[in-house]
Amino acid sequence: MATVNPILGGVLSLPRSLDVFITLSKPQAEQTTDLSIAIFAQAGGGFGFGADRVAFYSSFDAANTDTRLTAEGKKAARDFFSQSPRAKTMAVGQVFSTPQAGFLKTGAPGLLAALLAVTTGTFAVSIDGISSNITAVNLSTGVNMTGIAALLQTKIRAVATGGFTLATVVWDAVTGTFKITSGTTGDLSSVSVLAPVSPASGVDISGPGFLNGAFGTGIAQPGYAPTGQLVDELTLIAEAARSSGKFVYGWALDVVYRDTAQQIAAAGWAQARVAFMPLVSNSPLAWDPSSTTDLGPVVRAAGQYRAEPFYHNNPQYYPDMATLAVMLSVNYAQKASTITMKFKDLVGIPIVSLNETQWATLQSKGYNTLTLTGNTSRVFREGTTGNLAWFMDDVVNLDNFTEDLQVAVYNVFLRNKKVPYNSAGVMLLQDGAQQICERYVFNNAFSERRVLDLTQAAGFRIEPPYAITPTPLELMSVADRAARIGPPFVINVNLAGAIHSIAINVNAFS
């Protein structure tokens, strides 16, 4: 007969999970895109800046010590980081102006001693689509990694074909990798990953323990031939930033693009995106009341509210980067945090000396500038965009609002098993939208509004800061229901705006 093993320590108890079964999980949640990063489009350069085209900085020292930045890039960083308060991060994106050669960066190679021991090394490499076996590689006289690179370069150049003959191999002590670059440039220039020779011979040095560039270990960057169009480069910079996990919202251009057709084209490029682009003019045509071809009138004629014309008489400064630093510093989760650009100072940017007639000319042509107003006040005027109906702060605030709104409503779908096609489902979505609307009342982007109404005893009525109106469910078509297309929402918001000027009449009585 079977026996029961005794259990020491008292009477056993059944677990509660028999009746109350609990599992722990965490629902998905979409994150909002950060719209506070400003980028400087730096002219003249290539892959030496980095294959991804973009670098990010959180301090002036970090930017100033980066040898990949030109003098203009460092000026832009100076004017960005001089502002207080300012946005946390700026970026520099490289505009390519000359054809670039393709290259391969290997993985971290083996120890120097292992490489120096190679006297009959072999590897295969493909340059510009042509593969060649490199054999009888003797690295014993290399002394150091730089010497190893020189010996590899000699062997590769011995292949008298295409990109091999002028190929380069360098040791990058910063990243601890070898960089093999094709001797040609342009879209067909390339260096693919290293591989063993076939049939096998000698000591394979293509992979781990040696060059470590085999089977996808290395990072290959194909060559590139720029089109010469700035807008094409801006698109690639934006894509490179996204591939780095960041979104660049504010854009400033290198001084070489000021008062050119490329600058005007960039304004149109920004208008078609979620972006804001202050554009600086140093042209004396800005002073000419009869000119209609300078930056301000052209942007205003196009009604481009994502561009902000700014006149300055000194090309050594970047008031556009300073402007973005201030504009993008708003924390939308804080109470009364939204700002207007008018009356702000741009620290470190010289003022433009103006009389009233000169300012009237600039203002009539759509320009902003930085002036001395009164006795001592350095003042940004006026905070307008290329579209008379839009101020800069409204553009930036509404872009942040729409991003927050989209994410909040999307999270309703992620956090619920389903959003039913009934009044309860509509209420879930409306609550998600209302949460964001309330945030933008809290930060003073939206506000209640008094409206003339003679039917009221006071002579006016007060409209709420926002109103959310879903389409009644009974008006949705059978086809929409079948396709699971929910009832559209209309959200009307009243912008808080800002007071930029005021008239005061003084009556004196004796």
Secondary structure, 3 states (H helix, E strand, C coil): CCCCCCCCCCCCCCCHHHCCCCCCCCCCCCCCCCCCCEEEEECCCCHHHCCCCEEEECCHHHHHCCCCCCHHHHHHHHHHHCCCCCCCCEEEEECCCCCECCEEECCCCCCHHHHHCCCCEEEEEEECCEEEEEEEECCCCCCCHHHHHHHHHHHHHCCCCHHHCCCEEEEECCCCEEEEECCCCCCCCCECCEECCCCCCCEECCCCCCCCCECCCCEEECCECCCCCHHHHHHHHHHHHHHCCCCCCEEEECHHHCCCHHHHHHHHHHHCCCCEEEEEECCHHHHCCCCCCCHHHHHHHHCCCCEEEEECCCCCCCHHHHHHHHHCCCCCCCCCCCCCCCCCCCCCCCCCCCCHHHHHHHHHCCCEEEEEECCCEEEEECCECCCCCCEHHHHHHHHHHHHHHHHHHHHHHHHCCCCCCCHHHHHHHHHHHHHHHHHHHHCCCECCEEEECCCCCCCEEEECCEEEEECCHHHCCHHHHHCCCCCCEEEEECECCCCCCCCCCCCCCC
